[in-house]
Amino acid sequence: MKKLSIFLLVIIISSCSSMESDADKVCDYYELKAKIPELEIQILKGDEKAKKELQEVKDNIDIIEKDVEKLEKKYKDNKAYEKYLSENCATWSELNEIKKLWDKGIKNLENLNLDGLENLNLDGLENVDI
């Protein structure tokens, strides 16, 4: 019984470290993706080093993108995985918050009753300060 308990403990610990390792890979991916807009701005300003760095970032993204897609499917709806990312990956956490707000906005639009708005008279509202 003691051997079984130790064996199960080892499996649990290794699966957690595996999940953490997977989450760290996903975090690296999102951090790379987040660099792209800033590098593109630097390129527009004439920074030649940024061109090379942007290409390196895109190459690295291409290398890990398929693995990240598999990991996101593997851990879909896994609360421990999401908690680890939210606590250890600022970029993922920020993007996840934006996604939640976006989804909420879309849901609100879907629930909005627009019946009768086609007859709404908005004459004179162009000079109203809001």
Order of alpha helices (4+ residues) and beta strands (2+ residues): alpha-alpha-alpha-alpha
